[in-house]
């Protein structure tokens, strides 16, 4: 996400400290339309 600065030059926002989910898809390149998790978050 870019945030405009007052001098007209955009700068990047600080990275989030929240964990981001990442899917290991191997060599698969098809679009993932949806995913599901159980109550334990697995």
Secondary structure, 3 states (H helix, E strand, C coil): CEECCCCCCCEECCCCCCCCCCCCCCCCCCCCCCCCCCCCCC
